[in-house]
């Protein structure tokens, strides 16, 4: 699971399995993130659609072309960790960060 590799590098990383939402519809995950002030990291385009419909918050970090093994996805995210942190803490909040795997 990618979150296990990211936890030492991030303040709080939860996987939907950690909060018993793994089988939940995307809208439930969206509402949970909004209610608990979380941001979403996803490779699911449905969350991009939800952002367009529901608006910000939560912020969405969308990874495109992410059909790779979990260890490769975790390595990619760690390589972009400073960019992700900057996005999450910027003063003028934007709603989405799009990252693309090669």
C-alpha positions, -999 to +999 in steps of 0.1 A: +000+000+000+015+033-010+004+051+022+027+029+042+057+042+022+045+078+025+036+079+062+072+086+074+074+116+050+039+132+056+021+145+086-010+124+080-017+099+053-048+077+054-059+051+029-097+046+025-092+012+040-079+029+072-112+046+077-135+018+065-144+036+032-127+012+008-161+000-007-178+034-004-189+055-033-166+084-043-192+109-030-189+094+006-151+096+004-154+132-008-178+142+020-155+125+046-125+145+033-144+177+034-158+171+069-124+162+083-103+187+065-084+162+045-071+165+009-075+137-017-047+119-035-061+099-063-056+082-096-094+081-101-108+106-126-141+106-107-126+128-080-116+154-107-153+154-118-164+158-082-141+188-078-156+204-108-191+197-096-187+203-058-159+228-058-131+233-033-124+220-006-110+194-005-079+199-026-073+171-051-039+157-061-046+137-092-020+113-107-025+106-144-011+075-160-008+058-127-014+022-136+019+011-122+030-011-093+024+004-059+061+007-052+066+027-084+037+050-075+052+055-040+086+063-055+070+088-079+051+105-051+082+108-029+101+123-058+074+150-061+069+154-023+081+190-022+058+200-050+029+183-032+037+200+001+040+234-016+006+228-033-011+219+000+003+249+019+002+277-007-014+309+005-036+314-026-052+280-027-057+263-059-080+233-061-060+207-080-025+195-087-021+173-117+009+150-118+016+126-147+037+095-145+059+091-175 
